[in-house]
Amino acid sequence: MKSHKYFITGIGTGVGKTLIATILTEFLQADYWKPIQSGDLHNSDSRFITKHLSNNKSKIHPETYKLNTPLSPHASAKLDNIYIEMNAIQLPATTNHLIVEGAGGLFVPLNQEYFIIDLIKKLDIPVILVCQNYLGSINHSILSIEALNKFHIQIAGIIFNGESNPESEIIITQHAKAPIIGHIPILPSITKQTIQEAGKHINWKL
């Protein structure tokens, strides 16, 4: 079986990237990797993923950078007297599917020169864009799509997290020229069981 790698990014901070990454990791029984964790090291995204997976196939690969302060990576790294080097961030070796999760949106800075979108371009893997319907989300979504297109980064699909808004979703997906691969409803709670059940809302065949 051919393995696939995908970078999970969102139209902004707080749209549910980690939740979607968890659902996809469980759905695909994929490996997971968060290259840069900025803050909350005792409750990191990698630990969240580990806590909510049910399968025994997924491997959680260690972060390249673990930064102490919950700020933009470039600012958190500065406080830790670290400079984030793009060349230090390399895809982990695996024969399994791999879910890679970014930090914030596409133009979150990693250092004085590079942003998350530059990291995606360097890793050269398709993006799954996490969208959420709120006032202004069409603008944020289309700006993200335009940026990905400008950088010639493939959009493998879009996942809408939370309440549905068909009128907004039509505009966004038509502009993206990419399929909707999932509508994840608001979960009553986040447990291993609800993560597994949420996978039923992923409409995707590799």
Buried (B, 14 or more C-beta within 10 A) or exposed (E): EEEBBBBBBBBBEEBBBBBBBBBBBBBBBBBBBBBBBBBBBEEBBBBBBBEBBEEEEBBBBEBBBBBBBEBBBBBBBBEBEBEBEBEEBEBBEBEBBBBBBBBBBBEBBBBEEBBBBBBBBBBEBBBBBBBBBBEEBBEBBBBBBEBBBEEEBBBBBBBBBBEEBEEBBEBBBEBBEBEBBBBBEEBEEBEBEEBBEBBEBBEBEE
